[in-house]
């Protein structure tokens, strides 16, 4: 890992801690519950939130659905969606986040599915491609494409994704799109 990448990683981790603290404080004040549905991050979003004291007031549950079978079983992602679009797609991210909302007490949910590398990428779905789904409050649901630098390490891609997910949860709570 280069010195620049290491510096970026350390900065993002510090920002994640701050974002998670603010998220726990703000969401608990508003009585808002969160669910996560994670593939490429393997529980790191929920982990960042639960690193903060008082997180039980805001995190209802986290689903780690790394395999396609887990996405189907735990979140209700349809087999046809997976076969037609692949696990790394807007459609799967959307079905994941809607499944997390349906199968939890959350007001807001976030999902991520992507190619963290270093292998596994293709021309259509390169390393660094992540789809993030957001749902809530109410019925507002969207999918956002994130494209990280394909030369980044797996650790940096996953950390940047956690950072983006925490920022997106704040944006959604504030009623902004994203």
Steps between C-alpha positions, in 0.01 A plus 500: 500500500636840405551776754228707333251212514587434863447868581161496324401184685590652839313822419189310392506284814518809721213659305296178529537510878381862507212429261392198705503704821292773337266242349436328834442835671272644229301188422442417868378855563250462216403142589611371160601136458744366236550163331795407282520241222863443409681289247841640404549674837423184697343680798739794521219759483317342793836456672581871467166588657529246783848627586315795654346485845123539480477343155232257616258794492547538123616172343218249482696236308757431236485234230828368362401337174822425320371208293213513254323232703519723810363797303205285397441331836553791737381794289267351240711597198346318205701236315392655170638837606835341580512301177381788280712780651769337716565554869675831434213703358255775583219246492661273761599794722137617487357157583755463781407832662127437464547156655688655792214744556234226478687266734587755767357780709713757317383838379802529270712226344814488292633217282829452318611248240816535298837382377761578764782314325772441446344242265148434386456801276405509134475764227135562588546468876857603585669487837380805690139489377253507788123542493343651812128480570318737733146471628304726729358698649162396369516334161791700358741245348794549266821337379824691458805392301838549665818462296821480698846494342563144378864526611395545864543216746205291612527665843480850356203418273306350790590787735397762243170312457432507875572874502263557207225292664516697827490829307203374297308404815542858627392643166191278498407598855528865403261433212756559229527254216801277483 
